[in-house]
């Protein structure tokens, strides 16, 4: 017995001595994961409010029309929401099509991080001018084609009471488009400068809430909501421009034409870029291989290469360079916006007021919930290129798994909220019993849309951050084509079945994009991470 007790005590002491080593090893194995989580949250959490401002503003419009309409008549509120849906589809397509300017601005300005303040200021100025011109041109084109869009394309000619209010809203709302497009470019510049001003989003949102609530309660209706949107858009642009001027004082000294040269570039456009040393090691080249994958390049030889004639930084700061980086983002935004606009058109063509109101409410709620995963996309675009450039394949794999896991969790939480939204809508946004019944029937499909939308947000950042742009365009193109085909087959009869068919098409669109992206992800990751470093572009 004594020998057995002695052996037992010896085993206990040995196990006790081994436990700290096990704990230390476990802590060391979890340290990289903790670091990755910390890095993701450090980027995602501050950006959460910024990503939710626009969808929250759309929910504010729906709340003002649904709950603050004078007289409390639910039918009047539903008619206003139905007229708003057609306009939301049109302006959502226009604004979504120009969302690529933020991505382009972030990449162009970020590429000049070591080029000096003057080069960054010039890139910001070029982007702002192009965005402003695009916004003004788009607003003018929409105003010219207003009647054709509303009455014929979206079928409001079948509902004259909706057409009149929709036309009035359209005429005012178009004035906000130049400010929104330019603000998108300004936001991209702020992200590149790592100086996102929260007040530039919080103050306009507060103003939009107050102005919309006041004007709608005074009988302004859709006109009041449109005026609130225009006022908040221009206020946001003014705040963002003031912030950029404070961050880049050199913008005040820039002139559009060069002095002393005919090249369109200031004489000091090369700035510090010509003499700024590049860190030796492995960096991510901007070019792609024939397979559309980024290549690892030895920056030691790249730094030794002589600059192109006239200065590569000066040439790339022009209009052509700014536009060249936005092609993939533009195509993806066009496809996504076209699918959502087609869904809105299918609902509006039915001239069913309750269906259009229910679709608008649930659609804006789903958009808001899915955007809660948008900061994960920003985190992916910020962390993955650095990990790949450093040759840390293990970190790239960890970040991919972490981002997709977080996106799935956010999607599940958002989908749960969407399910409960159908029952809470009467108390929050609308008192029309028919609209609330339709919301309850479509809430489950909305929940699936939110879940897959969150996954797609993370995939967006992963594909863009790792340079898989061709695969990204193919993924979105396949989903959009299927959605457009399904929506085109929906008869304009109205009713619950047509609304359910529209939501099924939207779910198919979101799910197909997510599945195509997830299916391509392992192979793309293997091909990228297994590529041998090369010395040439």
C-alpha positions in Angstrom: 0.0 0.0 0.0 2.8 2.4 0.9 4.5 1.8 -2.5 1.2 2.4 -4.2 0.6 5.7 -2.3 4.2 6.8 -3.0 3.7 6.1 -6.7 0.3 8.0 -6.7 1.9 11.0 -5.0 4.8 11.0 -7.5 2.3 10.9 -10.4 0.4 13.9 -8.9 3.6 15.9 -8.5 4.6 15.1 -12.0 1.2 16.2 -13.4 1.3 19.4 -11.3 4.7 20.2 -12.7 3.6 19.6 -16.2 0.4 21.7 -16.0 2.2 25.1 -16.2 4.0 23.9 -19.3 0.7 22.8 -20.9 -0.9 26.1 -20.0 2.0 28.1 -21.4 2.0 26.1 -24.6 -1.7 26.6 -25.0 -1.3 30.3 -24.4 1.4 30.5 -27.0 -0.8 28.7 -29.5 -3.7 31.1 -28.9 -1.5 34.2 -28.9 -1.7 34.6 -32.7 -5.4 34.2 -32.7 -5.8 36.8 -29.9 -3.7 39.2 -31.9 -5.7 38.6 -35.1 -9.0 39.2 -33.2 -7.6 42.4 -31.7 -6.4 43.7 -35.0 -9.8 43.0 -36.7 -11.8 44.6 -33.9 -9.4 47.6 -33.9 -10.5 48.4 -37.4 -14.1 47.1 -37.4 -15.5 48.7 -34.2 -14.6 52.3 -35.0 -16.0 51.9 -38.6 -19.3 50.3 -37.4 -21.1 53.6 -36.9 -19.8 55.0 -40.3 -21.1 51.9 -42.2 -24.5 52.1 -40.6 -25.2 55.8 -41.2 -26.8 55.6 -44.6 -29.0 52.5 -44.0 -30.0 54.0 -40.7 -31.0 57.2 -42.5 -33.3 55.2 -44.8 -34.9 53.6 -41.8 -35.5 57.1 -40.4 -37.3 58.0 -43.6 -39.6 55.0 -43.3 -40.2 55.6 -39.6 -41.2 59.3 -40.3 -43.6 58.4 -43.0 -45.0 55.3 -41.3 -45.6 56.8 -37.8 -45.6 60.6 -38.1 -48.0 61.1 -41.0 -50.7 63.6 -39.8 -54.1 62.1 -39.1 -52.7 58.6 -38.3 -54.3 57.1 -41.4 -52.4 53.8 -42.1 -53.5 53.8 -45.7 -52.0 57.2 -46.3 -48.7 56.1 -44.7 -48.6 52.9 -46.7 -49.2 54.9 -50.0 -46.3 57.2 -49.0 -44.0 54.2 -48.4 -45.0 52.6 -51.7 -44.2 55.8 -53.6 -40.9 55.9 -51.7 -40.0 52.4 -52.7 -39.9 53.2 -56.4 -37.6 56.2 -55.7 -35.4 54.1 -53.4 -34.9 51.6 -56.1 -33.9 54.2 -58.6 -31.6 56.2 -56.4 -30.3 53.1 -54.8 -29.1 51.9 -58.2 -27.6 55.3 -58.9 -25.8 55.7 -55.6 -24.7 52.0 -55.5 -23.3 52.3 -59.0 -21.0 55.1 -57.8 -20.0 53.4 -54.6 -16.8 52.3 -56.3 -15.4 55.8 -56.0 -14.8 55.2 -52.3 -12.8 52.0 -53.0 -10.9 53.7 -55.8 -10.1 56.7 -53.6 -8.9 54.6 -50.7 -6.6 52.6 -53.0 -5.1 55.6 -54.9 -4.6 57.8 -51.8 -3.3 54.8 -49.7 -0.8 54.0 -52.4 0.7 57.4 -51.9 1.2 57.0 -48.1 5.0 57.4 -48.5 4.9 59.9 -51.4 4.4 63.1 -49.4 1.5 65.3 -48.6 1.4 67.1 -51.9 1.0 63.8 -53.8 -1.8 62.7 -51.5 -3.5 66.0 -51.8 -3.3 65.9 -55.6 -4.8 62.4 -55.6 -7.7 63.5 -53.3 -8.4 66.5 -55.5 -8.5 64.5 -58.7 -10.9 62.0 -57.1 -13.2 64.7 -55.7 -13.4 66.5 -59.0 -14.2 63.3 -60.9 -16.8 62.3 -58.3 -18.5 65.7 -58.4 -18.7 65.7 -62.2 -20.1 62.1 -62.1 -22.7 63.1 -59.5 -23.9 66.2 -61.3 -24.1 64.3 -64.6 -26.1 61.5 -63.0 -28.5 63.9 -61.3 -29.1 65.7 -64.5 -29.7 62.5 -66.5 -32.2 61.2 -63.8 -34.1 64.5 -63.8 -34.4 64.4 -67.6 -35.7 60.9 -67.6 -37.8 61.2 -64.4 -41.2 60.6 -66.0 -40.0 57.7 -68.1 -38.5 56.0 -65.1 -41.4 56.4 -62.7 -44.4 56.0 -65.0 -43.2 53.4 -67.5 -40.2 51.5 -66.1 -41.6 51.2 -62.6 -45.2 51.1 -63.7 -46.6 53.9 -61.5 -48.7 55.1 -64.3 -51.2 52.5 -63.1 -51.4 54.3 -59.8 -51.8 58.0 -60.4 -52.0 58.8 -56.7 -48.6 57.3 -56.2 -47.1 58.9 -59.3 -47.8 62.5 -58.3 -46.1 62.1 -54.9 -43.2 60.1 -56.3 -42.5 62.7 -58.9 -42.4 65.5 -56.3 -40.0 63.4 -54.1 -37.8 62.6 -57.2 -37.3 66.2 -58.2 -36.0 67.1 -54.7 -34.1 64.0 -53.9 -32.0 64.2 -57.1 -30.4 67.3 -55.7 -28.6 65.2 -53.1 -26.9 62.8 -55.6 -23.9 65.0 -56.3 -23.3 65.5 -52.6 -23.7 61.8 -51.9 -21.3 60.7 -54.7 -18.7 63.3 -53.6 -19.1 62.3 -50.0 -18.4 58.7 -50.9 -15.1 59.7 -52.5 -14.3 61.9 -49.5 -15.0 59.0 -47.1 -12.6 56.8 -49.1 -9.9 59.4 -48.8 -10.5 59.6 -45.0 -10.2 55.9 -44.7 -6.9 56.0 -46.6 -5.6 58.7 -44.3 -6.8 56.7 -41.3 -8.7 59.8 -40.0 -12.5 59.0 -40.3 -14.4 61.9 -38.6 -17.3 60.4 -36.7 -19.0 63.8 -36.4 -19.2 64.1 -40.2 -21.7 61.2 -40.1 -23.3 61.7 -36.7 -24.3 65.3 -37.1 -26.0 64.9 -40.6 -27.8 61.8 -39.3 -29.2 63.8 -36.3 -30.1 66.6 -38.7 -31.9 64.2 -41.0 -33.9 62.7 -38.1 -35.0 66.1 -36.7 -35.8 67.7 -40.1 -37.7 64.6 -41.4 -39.7 64.3 -38.2 -40.6 68.0 -38.1 -41.5 68.3 -41.8 -43.5 65.1 -42.0 -45.4 65.9 -38.8 -46.3 69.3 -40.3 -47.7 67.6 -43.4 -44.7 67.7 -45.6 -45.0 64.0 -46.5 -42.5 62.7 -49.1 -41.3 66.3 -49.8 -40.3 66.7 -46.2 -38.4 63.4 -46.3 -36.6 64.4 -49.5 -35.7 67.9 -48.1 -34.2 66.2 -45.0 -32.2 63.9 -47.2 -30.8 66.7 -49.3 -29.9 68.9 -46.3 -28.1 66.1 -44.5 -26.2 65.1 -47.7 -24.8 68.5 -48.3 -24.1 69.0 -44.6 -22.1 65.8 -44.6 -20.1 66.8 -47.7 -19.2 70.2 -46.1 -18.0 68.5 -42.9 -16.0 65.9 -44.9 -14.3 68.5 -47.1 -13.4 70.6 -44.0 -11.9 67.5 -42.4 -9.9 66.7 -45.5 -8.5 70.3 -45.7 -7.5 70.0 -42.1 -5.7 66.7 -42.7 -4.1 67.8 -45.9 -3.3 71.5 -45.8 -1.5 71.2 -49.1 -4.9 71.0 -50.8 -5.5 74.7 -50.4 -2.3 75.4 -52.4 -3.1 73.1 -55.3 -4.0 74.5 -58.7 -5.5 72.5 -61.5 -3.0 73.5 -64.2 0.7 73.1 -63.9 2.9 76.2 -63.6 5.7 76.2 -66.1 4.9 72.8 -67.7 2.4 71.6 -70.1 2.0 68.1 -68.7 -0.9 68.9 -66.4 1.3 68.0 -63.4 2.9 70.5 -61.0 6.6 70.8 -61.2 7.1 69.2 -57.7 4.7 66.4 -58.4 7.4 63.7 -57.8 7.7 65.1 -54.3 9.5 62.8 -51.8 8.6 59.7 -53.8 11.7 59.8 -56.0 14.0 59.6 -53.0 11.9 57.8 -50.4 13.6 54.5 -49.6 11.5 51.3 -49.8 11.8 48.7 -47.2 13.6 45.6 -48.3 11.7 42.4 -48.3 8.6 41.0 -49.9 5.8 43.3 -51.0 2.6 42.8 -52.9 2.7 43.9 -56.5 -0.2 45.8 -58.0 -0.1 43.6 -61.1 -1.7 40.2 -61.4 -0.6 37.0 -62.9 -2.3 35.4 -65.9 -4.5 33.6 -63.5 -5.7 36.8 -61.9 -3.8 36.2 -58.7 -1.5 38.7 -57.0 2.2 38.1 -57.1 4.8 38.3 -54.4 7.7 40.6 -55.5 11.1 41.2 -54.0 11.0 44.9 -53.3 14.8 45.1 -53.0 15.2 44.9 -56.7 12.1 46.9 -57.4 13.6 49.7 -55.3 16.8 49.6 -57.3 14.9 50.0 -60.6 15.1 53.5 -62.1 11.8 55.4 -62.2 10.0 55.8 -65.5 10.5 59.0 -67.5 8.6 61.9 -66.0 8.2 60.2 -62.6 5.8 57.2 -62.1 4.1 58.9 -59.2 3.4 62.0 -61.2 1.9 59.9 -64.0 -0.2 57.7 -61.8 -1.7 60.7 -59.9 -3.7 61.6 -63.0 -7.2 60.8 -64.0 -6.3 57.7 -65.9 -4.6 56.0 -62.9 -7.5 57.0 -60.6 -10.1 55.3 -62.9 -8.0 52.3 -63.7 -8.1 50.9 -60.1 -11.9 51.0 -59.9 -13.0 48.7 -62.8 -13.8 45.6 -60.7 -15.5 47.5 -58.0 -17.6 49.3 -60.6 -18.7 46.1 -62.3 -19.7 44.5 -59.0 -21.6 47.5 -57.8 -23.5 47.7 -61.1 -24.5 44.1 -61.0 -25.6 44.3 -57.3 -27.5 47.5 -57.8 -29.2 46.2 -61.0 -30.4 43.1 -59.1 -31.9 45.1 -56.3 -33.4 47.7 -58.7 -35.0 44.9 -60.7 -36.6 43.6 -57.5 -37.9 47.0 -56.6 -39.3 47.4 -60.1 -41.1 44.1 -59.9 -42.8 45.2 -56.7 -43.7 48.7 -57.9 -45.1 47.5 -61.3 -47.8 45.6 -59.5 -49.3 48.9 -58.2 -50.1 47.0 -54.9 -49.6 49.6 -52.2 -49.4 47.2 -49.3 -46.9 44.9 -51.1 -44.7 47.9 -52.0 -44.8 49.3 -48.5 -44.0 45.9 -46.9 -41.1 45.3 -49.3 -39.7 48.7 -48.6 -39.8 48.3 -44.9 -38.3 44.8 -44.8 -35.7 45.7 -47.5 -34.4 48.7 -45.6 -34.3 46.7 -42.4 -32.3 43.9 -44.1 -29.9 46.4 -45.6 -29.3 47.9 -42.2 -28.7 44.5 -40.6 -26.4 43.2 -43.3 -24.3 46.4 -43.2 -23.4 45.5 -39.6 -20.8 43.1 -41.2 -19.4 45.8 -43.5 -16.6 46.7 -41.0 -15.3 43.2 -41.5 -14.9 43.9 -45.1 -12.8 47.0 -44.2 -10.8 45.0 -41.8 -10.1 42.4 -44.5 -8.9 45.0 -46.9 -6.6 46.5 -44.3 -5.1 43.3 -42.8 -4.9 40.7 -45.6 -2.7 42.7 -48.0 -0.2 43.4 -45.2 -0.1 39.7 -44.2 0.3 38.6 -47.8 3.0 41.2 -48.5 4.9 40.0 -45.4 4.9 36.4 -46.6 2.9 35.3 -43.6 0.7 32.6 -45.1 -0.4 31.3 -41.7 -1.7 34.7 -40.7 -3.6 35.0 -44.0 -5.3 31.6 -43.4 -6.1 32.6 -39.8 -7.6 35.9 -40.9 -9.7 34.3 -43.6 -11.2 31.8 -41.2 -11.7 34.5 -38.5 -13.4 37.0 -40.8 -15.8 34.4 -42.2 -16.6 33.0 -38.8 -17.3 36.5 -37.4 -19.4 37.3 -40.5 -21.4 34.1 -40.0 -22.0 35.1 -36.3 -23.1 38.6 -37.3 -25.4 37.2 -40.0 -27.0 34.8 -37.6 -27.6 37.6 -35.1 -28.9 39.9 -37.8 -31.2 37.2 -39.2 -32.7 36.6 -35.8 -33.4 40.3 -35.5 -35.0 40.3 -39.0 -37.4 37.5 -37.9 -38.5 39.5 -34.9 -38.8 42.6 -37.0 -41.9 41.2 -38.7 -43.7 41.1 -35.4 -42.4 44.4 -34.1 -43.1 46.4 -37.2 -46.5 47.7 -36.1 -45.0 49.4 -33.0 -41.9 50.7 -34.9 -42.7 51.7 -38.4 -46.2 51.0 -39.7 -49.7 50.5 -38.3 -51.3 49.1 -41.5 -52.5 45.6 -40.7 -52.2 44.3 -44.2 -48.6 45.5 -44.4 -47.7 43.9 -41.1 -49.2 40.6 -42.2 -47.0 40.7 -45.3 -44.0 41.5 -43.2 -44.6 38.5 -41.0 -44.9 36.2 -44.1 -41.6 37.4 -45.6 -39.5 37.9 -42.4 -37.9 34.5 -42.7 -36.7 35.2 -46.3 -35.4 38.5 -45.0 -33.5 36.7 -42.3 -31.8 34.5 -44.9 -30.9 37.6 -47.0 -29.3 39.2 -43.9 -27.2 36.0 -43.2 -25.9 35.6 -46.7 -25.4 39.4 -47.0 -23.1 39.3 -44.0 -21.1 36.5 -45.5 -20.8 38.4 -48.8 -19.6 41.5 -47.0 -16.7 39.5 -45.6 -16.0 37.8 -48.9 -15.9 41.2 -50.6 -13.1 42.3 -48.3 -11.2 39.0 -48.6 -11.3 38.9 -52.4 -10.4 42.6 -52.8 -7.8 42.5 -50.1 -6.0 39.5 -51.7 -6.4 40.8 -55.3 -8.8 38.1 -56.5 -10.7 40.7 -58.6 -11.5 38.5 -61.6 -13.0 35.7 -59.4 -14.8 38.4 -57.5 -16.5 39.8 -60.6 -17.4 36.3 -61.7 -18.9 35.5 -58.4 -21.1 38.5 -58.4 -22.0 38.2 -62.1 -23.3 34.7 -61.6 -25.5 35.7 -58.7 -26.8 38.8 -60.4 -27.7 37.0 -63.7 -29.6 34.3 -61.8 -31.5 36.9 -59.8 -32.4 39.0 -62.9 -33.7 35.8 -64.6 -35.8 34.9 -61.6 -37.2 38.4 -61.2 -38.1 38.7 -64.9 -40.3 35.6 -64.6 -42.4 37.1 -61.8 -45.8 38.3 -63.2 -46.8 41.9 -62.3 -50.0 40.6 -60.5 -49.2 41.9 -57.0 -50.3 40.1 -53.8 -48.4 38.0 -51.3 -47.3 35.4 -53.7 -45.6 37.9 -56.0 -43.9 39.5 -53.0 -42.7 36.1 -51.8 -41.3 35.3 -55.3 -39.3 38.6 -55.3 -37.8 37.7 -51.9 -37.0 34.2 -53.1 -35.1 35.7 -56.0 -33.2 38.0 -53.6 -32.3 35.1 -51.4 -31.1 33.1 -54.4 -29.0 36.1 -55.4 -27.3 36.5 -52.0 -26.9 32.7 -51.5 -25.4 32.0 -54.9 -22.9 34.8 -54.5 -21.9 33.4 -51.1 -21.6 29.8 -52.2 -19.6 30.7 -55.3 -17.2 32.8 -53.2 -16.8 30.1 -50.6 -16.3 27.4 -53.2 -13.5 29.4 -54.9 -11.8 30.5 -51.7 -9.7 27.4 -50.8 -8.3 27.0 -54.3 -7.5 30.7 -54.7 -5.8 30.7 -51.2 -3.7 27.7 -52.1 -2.6 29.2 -55.4 -1.8 32.6 -53.9 0.0 31.3 -50.8 2.0 28.6 -52.6 3.4 31.0 -55.3 7.1 31.4 -55.3 8.5 34.9 -54.7 9.7 36.4 -58.0 12.0 39.3 -58.8 10.1 40.7 -61.7 6.7 42.2 -62.3 
